[in-house]
């Protein structure tokens, strides 16, 4: 029987999952009331949560995706060792 080996270890997948949750949280922080023609201009679109906090959370999530992919595996199976 042949055994499949994953490109990413369990630790990498956990980091990747946390990163995806951070990105989703960042986009949810950006959500809010929209400006419509009926109610006129909505000044809430420029509050600190939507313009500062949410992009920082999204950026942290995207950086964590890169870290999750590049995080070194602890496995001892190397090509040179075989």
N, C-alpha and C positions, 0 to 999 in steps of 0.2 A: 504494500500500500504506500502510495506517495502522500506526503504531508504537505499541505499548502502553507507557505509562509507569507504573512502579511507584510506589506512594505512599511507599515507603521505599527509600532508596538501599542500596548494598552495605554501606556502613559501618554504617548502622542495623541491617541484618540480622545483621552480625557481632556487634555489641554485644548484640542481642537473643538470639542463640545462646549467647553467653557467659553471659548472665543466666540462661537456662534451665538451663544446666549447673550454675551455682551453686545454683539452687533444688533441683535433683535431688541435688547433693552435700549440701546442708543436710538434706534429708529422709533421706538415707542415714546421715548422722551421728546422726540421732535414732533410728535402728533399733537394735535390740539384743534381749537376752533379755526375754521378757515374764513377768509374774507369773502363775503358774498355781496351781490349787488343790492340785496334787500336791506342789510343792516349797515352798509358802508364800510369804512376802514376799520380793521381790527388791530389795535396797537399791541395786542398780546403776541403777535407773531415775532416780535423783536425782543422778547424777554430773555433773561440770561440762561434759563433752562434750555431753550430752543437754539440759541445762538452760540453758547459756550459749552455747557455741560454735555449735551447730546453729541456734538461732533467729537469731543474728547473721548467719550465712552466708545463711540464707533471706531475711532482711530486705535484705541487700546485693543479693541477686539480684533481689528485687522492685523495689528502687530503681533498679537497672541496667536493668530492663525499661522503666521510665518514661523514663530517660535515653536509651535506645535509640530510643524512639518520638519523643521531642522533639528529638533531636540534629539540628541544622540541616544541610540538604543543601547541597553545594557546587555544585550545578547552577546555570547561568546562565539557565535557562529560567524566566522569571517571567511572570505574567499581564500585568503593567504593561509589560513590555518587548516584547510582541508587537504 
